[in-house]
Amino acid sequence: MILQIKNLFKWENSGGNRVFLLNDIDFTVNEGEFISIMGPSGSGKTTLLNVIGMLDGFNEGEYTFFHKEYIGFVFQSYHLIDELTVYENIETPLLYKKHRSSERKALVADMLDRFNIVGKKDLFPAQLSGGQQQLVGIARALITSPKLILADEPTGNLNSKQSDEIMTLFKQLNDEGVTIIQVTHSEKNAAYGSRIINLLDGRIVSN
Amino acid sequence: MIGNYLKIAWRNLIKNKGYSVINIGGLSIGMSCSILILLWVLDETSYDKFHTNANQIYRLTVDAGGDFKAAVSPAGMASGLQDIIPGIESTMRLSPPITALFEANNLKFEEQRVFCADANFLEMFNFSLLKGHPKTALQNPNGILITATTARKYFGSEDALGKIIRKDNKDTFTITGILADTPSNSHLQFDIILPMAYLAKTDKNLIKNTWDNFGFYSYIQFNRGHKLSSEARTDLENEINQIYASKSPEFQPKFQLQPLTDIHLHSSNLQIDVSGHGNIQYVNIFIIIAFIILLVACINFMNLATAQSFRRAKEVGLRKVIGAKRKQLIFQFLSESILISFISLFIAICIIYLVTPAFNNLTEKQIVFQLLDNKIWLNLILIGLITGLFSGSYPALFLSGFKPIKAIKGRLRSGHENLLFRNGLVITQFVVSVFLLVGTVVVYKQLNFIKDKDLGFDKSNLLYIPEKDGIYNKRSALKTVLQQNPLTSDFSMVSDLPTNLITGAVNVEWEGKDPNSKIIFPRIDIDENFTSVFQIETLRGRSFSKAFGTDASNYVINEKAMKVMGMNLETAIGKNISFQDKKGTIIGVVKDFNFKPLQYAIEPLILRFREKNNIVVVRTQPGKTEATIKALKEIYGNLNSAFPFAYNFVDKDLENQYRGEQQMGTVFNLFAILAIFISCIGLYGLSAFIAEQRIKEIGIRKVLGASIFGLVNMLSKDFFKLVLTALFIATPIAWYVMDTWLQDFAYHINIRWWMFALSGIAIVVIALTTISFQTIKAAITNPIKSLKTE
C-alpha cells in the first residue's frame, strides 16, 4: 500500500451554501498500480489529484501517504519553466535536492538519452512541439526517481500519435514498478491503466 | 545553484528590457547620488584627523555670555595654563589671518592666508615640511615658512629655501622651510607661516603675555594617556575658568576645550574664527538625503518587482511543485535583486567618475574617487549588498509565498495586502518628494531673503579699499585727494566694515547698569561721513561732525544699545556713558543696521569718532563704477606705489558670507530634483504596468462607449489619491524640519501655507504628467486589439 484516503471531504463556501468539491472519498492505492481517475468536467478529478499530491489541502477526513519518497508531477500543459533550457528544466529538481554537480550531469544525461532528446537539450520550451515538451515534463518528473507519478491529463494537448507514445511510456514506467495515478477523459488512455476510479460531483461512483 | 539563479535572473532582465532599464536606471542614479554624498560626508568628517596627535589636541574657545562665543583666547593664557595644570604637554598659539604684501624675486603679491605661529607649530601639527627643519624653522623671528605653491609663485622652479622674501616693503625674512600645500581637509588653510617671535617684537599682548585681550587661537596638547572623557573635559574647563577668574575677577567668561577634530564641523556659532568651516547640521542633513535617495530608488525596485509578480507566478509555482522549498525561492529572488543591485552599482561607479569634477566644482571640494581605497570599496560592496537585500526582501517574501497550484494556473489576483503595500511605497516616495520640494522652496526663499534683506544701510555701489600698511601715515593726504575728485568724494574712512564685525568690549558703563551685566558692545570707529555714505538713518541727535571740536569724546549708539541701557529716544541724547574706561556723551542714536551675518541678531553698538581710519569706503555713482576704480587706482598709485591696488565691494563680501548656505542650497536643490526624478521613473513603470493589467477592462469600457478623457481620468484617479495622502503626511514633517533650520537665522522668513500648496501642485502635476504617457496610450488603444488577446 502506497497511500490511503478515508472519508475525505473538501468544500468551499459560496454565498452561504457549502459546495462539496470532494465528498466522502475513500480509497487505497497499492504499490505498482496504474490508476485512471475519470469523470465529467467539474467532477473533482484534478482536485483529488492535487490533494493526493499535497498541492492542495482538504477539510475533513484522513489521508495517509506511506512512502515519503518524492512524487513526480506531469501536467496537461507541460508547465516547463520558459526561461530555462530543456537540460536546465530537467536538472532543476536535482538542484533543490542538493545533488552534486557531477551526479546531476550523469542523471540528466541518462534522462536525455532515455527520451531521445539529447539533440534538443539546449533549446527552450517554446522551440519544442507539444509532444516533445511533454517528454521533457515527464523526464523532469522522473529525474528524482519518484515512487508515484501524478499525471493531470498528460495527453490533453497532444494529437493521437503523440498520445499513444506518452501512454506507452507510462505503461512501460508502470511495468518498471512506478505507481501512476492519471486524470483522463479518454477511455483509450484509461485502458492503459489497471484500475479506473469514476468521479461525479466530488463522489466516487465506481472504483 | 547560485549559477542557475543568476542565469534565470539574467534571462528575465533581457526578456523585460523596459522594466530592467527603469529598475537599473533608477537604482544607478540613486546609488551614484548617495555615494557622492557619502564621499562628501567622508571628506567633511575627515578634517584634521591626519595629525598624529589629533585626539590629544584641543582649541581653547570662549563663551563671553549673551550668545557671544569666540574661537580666540588671550596671548598669555595657554602657556599660563600649562604652568598650572598638569597633563598639558605643549601649547601653541596662532594669530588670526593676516593680509600682507610679500615681495621676492621682483614679484609682489598680496597674500591673505598668512598666520603667525609659535615655534612648535610643526611639532604639534603634522603639516609635512618638504624642506627645512621642523624644530628650528620658526625659532628665528626672521624665518618664514611658505607652501610649495607659494614658492613656485615667487621663485618658479628655483629652490626657494634660504631665499629672502620681504613683507610690506620693510621686514625681510629668510625662507627656512617649504611646506607641502595644506591638505584640503585641514581647518587651517594657509600659504605662509610667520614666526610668532616676529609678531612679539611689536605686539603688546605677546610681550606682556596678557590675560585680558582675546586675540589668538590657542591649541593645547595633552599628554598621551591623559584622561579626556567628556567628564574629565568638563572638570578641566572648570579648572581653567577658576584659574581665569583668579586672574581677572571682573570679567568671567566660560572657556571650552574644543577637540581639534571638531573644529571644522562644530564652530558655526563661534565668532572671530578662521573661515571655511563646515557645519555639522549640513552633514547630518546630507546623510539623511543620501539615505532617502537610496530608499526612493529601492522602493522603485520593490514596487515594480511586486507589481510584476504575476509574470513570475508560474515559475514560482512550478519550482515549488518540483521540490523547491520557500527558503530556496527566497534565496533565488534575493540573489536576483543583488545581481541587479551590483549591475546598478557598476553603472553608478561610472557615473561618479564622470560627475566628480562637476560635483567638486559645485561643492568646492577636492574629492578624488578612489575605488581601490579599502574604505571605499568595502563601503561600496556594503551599499550594493544592502540595497540588493533590502529592495529584494519584500518581493522575495511575497513571491515565494504563492500557493503552487493557484500560481501555476494563473489564478493569482493581486491581493489586497499587496496593493496596500505597494500604495504605501508610492506614498512614501511622494512624502519624500513633497518634503524635498518644500525644503527647496524654503531654502530658496530664505537665501533670497538674506540676499535682499534691508540691512539698515544701502549695500549696493559700496566699494572699499582694505587696510594698507603703507598708507597709514598718508591718510590725511588721501582724504584730501579723495575729496577733490567728484567720483570719489562720497567716501568714508572706517575701522571695520559692517559685514562681519569682530570687535567687542564688555567694559561699558552707564547710569543704572546692573553690576552683573556682561553685555558685549561691538564698536566701529567712523568718520564724519559714515552715516551719509552708508545711508544709515539717524533717529535722534546727530552724527559726528568736524564742526564740533569735541566729538572725539562723544558717542553715537544704535537703537539696540539705547534699549539695553534702559533709555529711549527722548532721554538718550546727552546721557553720559563710559566705553573702555573713556567717558563721553551720547550725541546721536542711529537706526539699527546689521553688522554681522544674519545668523546673528543686532547687538548693541557703539560708534566712536576717529577722523582717520584704515578702510576707505566709496559710494560710487550708478554706472560710474569703472571710472571710479580707475580714479582710485591712480590716487593710490600716486600715494603709495609700493602696494598693489586692491578693492572689493561690500555687497560681494556680504554675499560671500552665505556661500556655505548657498552651496548647501544648490546641492540640496540638485538632489531634491534627482530624488523626484527617480520617483517619477518608478511611477512611470508602475503606471505602465497597471495600464497593461487593465487593458482588457479598458477595452470593454471603450466598446461600451467610455471616452478617452473618462478613461485617463479613471486610470489617474488612484495615483492622484496617493499623491494627496503623501501631501498630508509630508506637510507636518516638512514644516517641523524646515522651521528648525530657519531658527538658526536670527533673521528668517516664516513658513507659509502657500509653500505647501505650491509644492503640492507641483508634485501633482509632475505625477500626473508622468503617468499620462501610459494612461493616454492605454486609453487610445483600439479595443479590438486588446480584446483579441484574450
HADDOCK unambig.tbl for C-alpha pairs under 7 A between the chains (distance, minus, plus):
assign (segid A and resid 55 and name CA) (segid B and resid 404 and name CA) 6.75 0.50 0.50
assign (segid A and resid 55 and name CA) (segid B and resid 405 and name CA) 6.38 0.50 0.50
assign (segid A and resid 79 and name CA) (segid B and resid 318 and name CA) 6.95 0.50 0.50
assign (segid A and resid 81 and name CA) (segid B and resid 315 and name CA) 5.85 0.50 0.50
assign (segid A and resid 83 and name CA) (segid B and resid 8 and name CA) 6.37 0.50 0.50
assign (segid A and resid 83 and name CA) (segid B and resid 11 and name CA) 6.52 0.50 0.50
assign (segid A and resid 93 and name CA) (segid B and resid 322 and name CA) 5.58 0.50 0.50
assign (segid A and resid 93 and name CA) (segid B and resid 323 and name CA) 6.05 0.50 0.50
assign (segid A and resid 95 and name CA) (segid B and resid 1 and name CA) 6.19 0.50 0.50
assign (segid A and resid 96 and name CA) (segid B and resid 323 and name CA) 6.14 0.50 0.50
assign (segid A and resid 96 and name CA) (segid B and resid 324 and name CA) 5.47 0.50 0.50
